[in-house]
Amino acid sequence: MKLPDSFARLFRNYNFEELDAERHMKLIVKTVLAYGEWEEILWLFRHYGREKISEIFLEDYYGLRTLPESTRRLWELLFVPETSPPWPTQRDLPTVPEDPAAKWRGRRMPPS
């Protein structure tokens, strides 16, 4: 199946007329996720479906990571299963002492 003409700008390094929507699916999905505009992304989801796009994204995400980091960060919000966040949550943070000067007191004990 031939791609829409609006995709030609995304595939300048390829012979656009030779690209096939089914044979070159992984290349098309990764390129559109990284550089596509809203209409092209909508076409992608209508044509391939969320499951197939998710599968291709996760293969890249957990594999070689060929997508740009900013693209990975954006699409991981949609496709990566939610786990504990990589940053500390409120319950992981130490409690703050009531006395403001307490944070400047020495914490180490001298050797015995």
PyMOL commands that set and color helices and strands:
alter all, ss='L'
color gray80, all
select helices_A, chain A and resi 5-11+16-18+25-35+38-48+50-62+69-79+90-92+100-104
alter helices_A, ss='H'
color red, helices_A
deselect
rebuild
show_as cartoon
